[in-house]
Amino acid sequence: MKSLYRFVIIFLCIIGVIIVLNISSHSSSNKKNDEDSNTEIISNHRDPRARGRLKKESMEIINQEVTICVVVCGDRLDESLTMFKSALVFTKKLLKLIVIAEDDLIVAFDEKLSEWKYLTNNSFTFVLKPIQFPNNSDASMWKRLFKPCAAQRLFLPALLNDTDAILYVDTDTLFLAPPELVWDEFKKMNSTQLAALSPEHEDPNTGWYNRFAKHPYYGKLGVNSGVMLMNLTRMREFRWTDYVIPIHKEYKLKITWGDQDIINIIFHYHPERLYIYPCRYNYRPDHCMYMSVCTNAETEGALVIHGSRGTFHSQKQPPFRAVFRAMQQYQFGTDKYENLFLPMQSYLMMDDNSHCGKVWKVFIIQPEIYIGNNFIN
C-alpha cells in the first residue's frame, strides 16, 4: 500500500514538472513573438522601402485631381479668369476647371485657357458647358434670380451628372493658397454631409439673416455660398434638385439673396447634411469692414478671399482691390516672388486707414508661405 502511495506521489510530481516546463516554453515563445513583432514595427520605420511605401500612398493622395467650377454670365469673364489664375498660381496638384457660361463667352474662355494650358505645361484640364436650366422650369426667371446665372449652381448635381465632387466658387473670389487646402476638407466630412460652407457672419450684431431674413436659414447666422464644396454624388442621392423648385415657389416673395437663400432654407431643414468650415475659407469685407471678426484669418491668413459688394473693383475696402490688381497683372512664366508677391505686398501696404486695411496681413500670410522669398518651388 505504501508503494502505491509513493508511486502516485512520484507520478503527480512528474506531471507538475511537465506543466511547469510547458508554461515556461509558451511564455518564451510569446515573448519571442512580441519581440519579433516589435522588431518588425521598428524596422518598418527604419526601412527605406517602408518609407517609400508610405510616401507612395501620400503621393497618390496629393495627385488626386481638384475640380473647380464657376458659373459665368455678363461681364464676369475677366474676373473669373483672374480667379482661375490664382488657383493655378498656388496649386501643386492637377486641376480640372469647369466653366458653365453663356454661349458668347465660351469662345473667349477656350482661347485664354488653351493659352494658359500651354504656358503652364498642361498643369490643368478644362471643360466648357453652356448655361442650362431644367426643361420644366422658367429658365429666364432662374437666370435673373439675384446675380445673372448664379442660380445655375442649384442644378449642378443634374447638369454635371458624370462628376463626383466639385469646389464651386463665385467669380469674385481669389485663392491665396493652394486650392487643395480647401478641397481637403472633403476628408473631414462625415457620411451624411454633402456640402461645406462658411458662416454668413461671425457677429450677431451685424448679421443679416438673424436681423432681416423672412425665411428659414441655417443655424444662428446663416451661411454664405461663395465658396462651396459640393459632393455631387451625395447630392444626387439626396435628390437635391427636387427641393429647389418647390422651395423657390413657396418663398420667392421672401428671398433676397437668390440661390444663397434657397441653400440656407434647404440646410435649415437638413442641418446634418452640411459641414461648416471657418471664415478664412471665404474671407469677405463683412469680416473686417466694421471691425475684425475673423480671428483665425488674422493668425493664419485667408485661404480664399471673396470680393463681394464689388470690392475687387472699388476703393471701398482697398486690400481686396490690391490683391485682385496684383493677381490680374501677373503673367504666367514670370517669377512669382518678383512679379506677384512683391507687388501684392506693396499694394497692400499703401492703405492702412480703412478697417480692412488695418488687418492687411490677413491677405499676405498665405501668399508669403507659398510664393514668398523663402519659398522653394
C-alpha positions in Angstrom: 0.0 0.0 0.0 2.9 2.3 0.8 4.4 1.5 -2.5 1.2 2.5 -4.3 1.2 5.9 -2.4 4.8 6.5 -3.3 4.0 5.7 -7.0 1.1 8.2 -7.1 3.2 10.9 -5.4 6.0 10.4 -7.9 3.6 10.4 -10.8 2.0 13.7 -9.7 5.4 15.3 -9.3 6.4 14.3 -12.8 3.1 15.8 -14.2 3.7 19.0 -12.3 7.2 19.3 -13.8 5.9 18.8 -17.3 3.2 21.5 -16.8 5.8 24.0 -15.5 8.1 23.3 -18.4 5.3 23.8 -20.9 4.2 27.1 -19.3 7.8 28.4 -19.4 8.2 27.4 -23.1 4.9 29.0 -24.1 5.9 32.2 -22.3 9.3 32.3 -24.0 7.6 31.7 -27.4 5.1 34.6 -26.8 8.0 36.9 -25.7 9.9 35.9 -28.9 6.8 36.7 -31.0 6.3 40.0 -29.3 10.0 40.9 -29.8 9.7 39.8 -33.5 6.6 42.0 -33.8 8.2 45.0 -32.2 11.3 44.5 -34.4 9.1 44.4 -37.4 7.4 47.7 -36.4 10.7 49.4 -35.7 12.3 48.1 -38.9 9.3 49.4 -40.9 10.1 52.9 -39.5 13.8 52.5 -40.4 13.4 50.5 -43.6 13.6 53.0 -46.6 11.4 50.6 -48.5 8.7 51.1 -45.9 9.1 54.8 -46.1 8.8 54.5 -49.8 5.5 52.7 -49.5 4.2 55.4 -47.1 5.5 58.1 -49.5 3.8 56.4 -52.4 0.4 56.4 -50.6 0.9 60.0 -49.7 1.7 60.9 -53.3 -1.4 59.2 -54.5 -3.5 61.5 -52.3 -1.5 64.5 -53.4 -2.0 63.6 -57.1 -5.8 63.5 -56.8 -7.5 65.9 -59.2 -9.1 69.0 -57.7 -12.1 70.2 -59.7 -13.0 73.9 -59.5 -16.3 75.0 -61.0 -17.6 78.5 -61.8 -20.7 79.9 -63.5 -20.2 83.0 -65.6 -22.6 85.4 -67.3 -22.5 89.0 -68.4 -19.3 91.0 -67.8 -17.6 88.5 -65.4 -15.2 87.0 -67.9 -12.0 88.8 -66.7 -13.0 88.4 -63.0 -13.4 84.6 -63.4 -10.2 84.2 -65.4 -8.3 86.1 -62.6 -9.8 83.6 -60.1 -8.6 80.7 -62.2 -5.2 82.3 -62.4 -5.0 82.5 -58.6 -5.8 78.8 -58.4 -3.1 77.9 -60.9 -0.5 80.1 -59.3 -0.7 78.3 -55.9 -1.7 74.7 -56.7 0.6 71.7 -56.6 -2.0 69.4 -57.9 -3.5 68.7 -61.3 -6.6 70.9 -61.6 -9.8 70.4 -63.6 -11.6 73.6 -64.4 -15.3 73.5 -65.2 -16.8 76.6 -66.8 -20.5 76.9 -67.3 -21.1 80.1 -69.3 -23.3 82.0 -71.7 -22.7 80.9 -75.3 -20.9 84.2 -76.3 -18.3 83.7 -73.5 -17.3 80.1 -74.3 -15.0 81.0 -77.2 -13.2 83.6 -75.1 -12.7 81.1 -72.3 -11.5 78.4 -74.7 -8.9 80.8 -76.2 -7.5 82.0 -72.9 -7.5 78.7 -71.1 -5.9 76.9 -74.0 -3.1 79.6 -74.0 -2.6 79.2 -70.2 -2.6 75.4 -70.6 0.4 75.7 -72.9 2.2 78.3 -70.6 1.7 76.1 -67.5 2.9 72.8 -69.2 -0.6 71.2 -69.2 -1.0 71.7 -65.4 -4.8 71.6 -65.8 -7.6 70.4 -67.9 -10.8 72.3 -68.6 -14.4 71.7 -69.6 -16.8 74.3 -71.1 -20.5 73.9 -70.8 -23.4 76.2 -71.8 -25.9 77.5 -69.2 -28.7 75.1 -68.8 -31.7 75.1 -66.5 -34.3 72.3 -66.1 -36.6 71.9 -69.1 -39.7 72.0 -66.9 -38.8 75.3 -65.3 -38.8 79.0 -66.2 -35.2 79.4 -67.4 -35.3 83.1 -67.9 -36.6 83.6 -64.3 -33.8 81.4 -62.9 -31.2 83.3 -65.0 -32.3 86.6 -63.5 -32.5 85.4 -59.9 -30.2 87.5 -57.8 -26.9 87.8 -59.9 -27.0 86.7 -63.6 -26.9 82.9 -63.8 -26.0 82.4 -60.1 -28.9 80.1 -59.7 -27.3 77.6 -62.1 -25.3 76.3 -59.1 -28.6 74.9 -57.7 -28.8 72.5 -60.6 -25.2 71.4 -60.8 -25.9 67.8 -59.5 -28.0 67.2 -62.5 -26.0 69.2 -65.0 -22.7 67.6 -64.0 -24.1 64.1 -63.7 -20.8 62.4 -64.5 -18.9 64.4 -61.9 -18.4 63.2 -58.3 -17.4 66.4 -56.5 -16.5 70.0 -57.1 -15.3 73.1 -55.4 -17.7 75.7 -56.6 -16.6 79.4 -56.3 -18.2 82.7 -57.2 -16.5 84.7 -59.9 -15.5 87.3 -57.4 -13.1 85.1 -55.4 -9.4 84.6 -55.3 -7.2 81.9 -53.9 -4.4 83.0 -51.7 -3.2 79.4 -51.0 -3.3 76.1 -52.8 -7.0 75.2 -53.6 -6.3 71.7 -52.4 -6.3 73.0 -48.9 -10.0 73.8 -49.3 -10.5 70.5 -51.2 -9.0 68.5 -48.4 -12.0 69.5 -46.2 -13.9 66.7 -48.0 -11.9 64.3 -45.9 -13.3 65.8 -42.7 -17.0 65.5 -43.8 -18.9 62.6 -42.2 -21.0 60.1 -44.2 -24.2 62.2 -44.2 -22.7 65.6 -45.1 -23.0 66.6 -48.8 -21.6 70.1 -48.9 -19.4 72.5 -47.0 -19.9 76.3 -46.5 -18.7 79.0 -44.1 -20.9 81.2 -41.9 -22.5 84.3 -43.4 -21.5 86.2 -40.3 -19.4 85.9 -37.2 -21.0 88.6 -35.1 -24.8 88.5 -34.4 -24.8 92.3 -34.1 -24.0 92.8 -37.8 -25.6 89.5 -39.1 -28.1 89.9 -41.9 -30.1 86.7 -41.6 -30.7 86.9 -37.9 -31.9 90.5 -38.2 -33.7 90.7 -41.5 -34.5 87.3 -43.1 -38.2 86.5 -43.6 -37.5 82.9 -44.4 -35.8 79.9 -42.6 -32.0 79.8 -42.7 -29.2 77.6 -41.4 -28.1 77.8 -37.8 -28.0 81.1 -35.9 -26.4 83.4 -38.6 -26.9 81.6 -41.9 -24.2 80.5 -44.4 -22.5 82.2 -47.3 -22.5 80.2 -50.6 -19.5 81.9 -52.3 -17.1 79.0 -51.7 -18.9 75.7 -51.6 -17.6 72.2 -51.6 -20.3 70.0 -53.3 -20.3 66.2 -53.1 -22.5 65.9 -56.2 -22.9 62.1 -55.8 -24.4 62.5 -52.3 -26.5 65.5 -53.5 -28.0 63.3 -56.3 -28.7 60.6 -53.8 -30.4 63.2 -51.5 -32.4 64.3 -54.6 -31.2 67.9 -54.1 -32.8 69.4 -57.2 -36.2 68.1 -56.2 -36.1 70.5 -53.3 -35.1 73.6 -55.2 -38.2 74.4 -57.3 -40.8 73.8 -54.6 -38.8 75.9 -52.1 -38.5 78.8 -54.6 -42.2 78.6 -55.3 -43.0 78.8 -51.6 -40.5 81.5 -50.6 -40.0 83.5 -53.8 -41.5 86.7 -52.4 -39.4 86.4 -49.2 -35.9 85.7 -50.5 -33.3 88.5 -51.1 -30.1 86.7 -52.0 -31.5 84.3 -54.5 -29.7 81.0 -54.7 -27.9 81.5 -51.4 -31.3 81.9 -49.6 -32.6 78.7 -51.2 -29.4 76.9 -50.0 -30.0 78.3 -46.5 -33.6 77.1 -46.5 -32.6 73.5 -47.5 -29.9 73.3 -44.8 -32.3 74.8 -42.2 -34.4 71.7 -42.6 -31.4 69.3 -43.1 -28.6 70.8 -40.9 -27.0 67.3 -40.6 -26.2 67.5 -44.3 -23.9 70.5 -44.0 -20.2 70.8 -42.9 -19.1 74.2 -41.7 -15.5 75.4 -42.3 -14.0 78.6 -40.8 -14.3 82.1 -42.2 -10.8 82.1 -43.6 -12.1 79.7 -46.3 -14.3 82.5 -47.5 -13.0 85.8 -46.3 -15.2 88.8 -47.2 -15.4 92.5 -46.5 -18.0 91.7 -43.8 -15.2 90.2 -41.7 -13.3 93.5 -41.5 -15.4 96.4 -42.7 -16.7 97.4 -39.3 -14.3 95.5 -37.0 -12.1 92.4 -37.5 -14.3 89.4 -36.6 -12.5 86.5 -38.4 -9.8 85.7 -35.8 -8.5 82.6 -37.5 -7.7 84.7 -40.6 -5.7 87.2 -38.5 -3.5 84.4 -37.1 -3.3 82.0 -40.1 -4.2 84.1 -43.1 -7.2 83.9 -45.5 -7.2 80.9 -47.9 -9.8 82.4 -50.2 -10.9 86.0 -50.4 -14.4 86.9 -51.7 -14.7 90.3 -53.1 -18.5 90.7 -52.5 -20.0 94.1 -52.6 -17.8 94.9 -55.7 -14.7 95.4 -53.6 -12.3 94.0 -56.2 -13.3 97.0 -58.4 -13.8 99.8 -56.0 -12.0 101.7 -53.2 -14.5 100.6 -50.6 -12.0 98.2 -48.9 -8.6 98.7 -50.6 -7.0 95.5 -49.6 -9.4 93.4 -51.7 -8.7 95.6 -54.7 -5.0 95.5 -54.1 -4.8 91.7 -54.2 -7.0 91.5 -57.3 -4.9 94.1 -59.0 -1.7 92.2 -58.3 -3.2 88.8 -59.5 -4.7 90.4 -62.6 -1.3 91.9 -63.6 0.7 88.7 -63.1 1.8 86.9 -66.2 2.4 83.1 -66.3 6.0 82.1 -66.8 7.4 85.0 -64.8 8.8 84.9 -61.3 6.0 84.6 -58.7 8.0 86.4 -56.0 9.2 89.3 -58.0 6.1 89.8 -60.2 3.2 88.7 -57.8 4.2 88.6 -54.2 6.2 91.9 -54.0 3.6 93.9 -56.0 0.8 92.4 -53.9 2.6 93.3 -50.7 3.3 96.8 -52.0 -0.3 97.5 -53.0 -1.5 96.2 -49.6 0.9 98.5 -47.7 -0.4 101.6 -49.5 -3.5 101.6 -47.3 -3.8 101.2 -43.6 -6.6 103.7 -42.9 -9.6 101.6 -43.8 -10.9 99.0 -41.4 -9.8 96.1 -43.6 -6.5 97.9 -44.2 -5.7 97.7 -40.5 -5.6 93.9 -40.8 -3.9 93.8 -44.2 -1.6 90.9 -43.1 -4.7 88.6 -43.4 -4.2 88.9 -47.2 -0.4 88.2 -47.3 0.2 85.5 -44.7 -0.6 82.6 -47.0 1.0 84.1 -50.2 4.2 84.6 -48.2 4.2 80.9 -47.3 3.8 79.7 -50.9 5.4 82.4 -53.1 7.4 84.4 -50.6 11.2 84.9 -50.7 11.8 81.7 -48.7 9.5 79.6 -50.9 11.2 76.8 -52.8 9.3 76.0 -56.0 
